[in-house]
Amino acid sequence: MSGAFSQVVSALTVAEAQIILLARSHPTNWLELQSRLIERWKLGYPEEPVFRFAPPPNLTKLRQALDQLEKWSEDQGPWGEIYAARCRELQLEAEIAEHIGDATVRARAQRRFSVDGANSGSLMQVARTWIQLEQSSDSGETIRSDDESDDRSLICQMRCELRRCGYSYPIKLENRLASRATVDDKFVWLKPQVYLLPNESERIVIHEVHGHVARRVAVKSPENAGFACGTNGADADEEGRALWLEDSAGLFDSARKADIGRRHWVAEACREGGTFSDAVRSLVELNTTIENAINLTLRVWRGGGIAREIVYLDAYRRAKQALADSPELESWMKRGRLSIDVARRLVDGTLQPFH
């Protein structure tokens, strides 16, 4: 990998770490808001959330630097064009981060997180079908996610799989997480005091370790260093591949499909300009519990309505089809934060790997 491209990758990685869009979009009053809304809705007094966010950053200089880097990269051949596209993606994220919580954030986020309009109708049909799937009334024992005394708990299964794979990735507990687990470049984050069936914990471990951690570990090798900053569309394709891994392990069951369907349903409602209450009611009408409906809708409404969750269903279908048609894509995708498109070009030889 040339010295110039190495500097580009480093600059893009640093830029992403400065933007930290999802972290900035998380309300500072998340737990208080979550508890209040669930209580009020259960009592029959629905209300709209009042979010509080940390002061928005001023990323003007960063956006200018990304713009300059984009212009330089565009003239540097195929990989330069790929990095230029990633620059544009990060510029959009920086712009969204500067407008967290204001009235324009939905429109700005739609430019970054979206699905092909031609697929919108079919995706909504799939979402509705999945939400209404008959789900197993599994009465098996649930285990607290952070129970260190039970090998079946999420934290124990996660630690065991990380050790088995040889990944030195520390686990951190954080009760303000919107999800049950997430991964960044340093830690696996788990939400404590969540009760899960053992197979749910197993599914989360596969998703996080093999879908996310593995790719972040892989880019530490010199031959994969150029994939560390991500490529245009890689984030969505990474989520799609992680869901495909769940499916391949036989853990993408009706409950999981219903969850993904609900995410898409609410995200689409947000994109169409609906209110938080409208989205919650629509889920409740589709036999979702109030608690689940509120938790999901809060997740979609992070930042004032970023609705990143709209990418999951589309990304899963895309990854499942692509990896079925071309299994060899997986050998590239597990090497770093590559999109399906870039992996396909590496497979067919129209894009040459770094030497």
ABEGO torsion letter per residue (X at the ends): XBAAAAAAAAAAAAAAAAAGAAAAABBAAAAAAAAAAAAAAAAGBBBBBBBBBBBBBBAAAAAAAAAAAAAAAAAAEAAAAAAAAAAAAAAAAAAAAAABGBAAAAAAAAAABBBBAAAAAAAAAAAAAAAABBBBBBABBBBBAABAABAABAAAAAAAAAAAAGBBBBBBBBAABABABBBBAABBBBBBGBBBBAAAAAAAAAAAAAAAAAAAAAAABAAAAAAAAEBBGAAAAAAAAAAAAAAAAGABBAAAAAAAAAAAAAAAAAAAGBBAAAAAAAAAAAGBBAAAAAAAAAAAABGGGAGAAAAAAAAAAAAAAAAAABAAAAAAAAAEBBBAAAAAAAAAGABBBBX
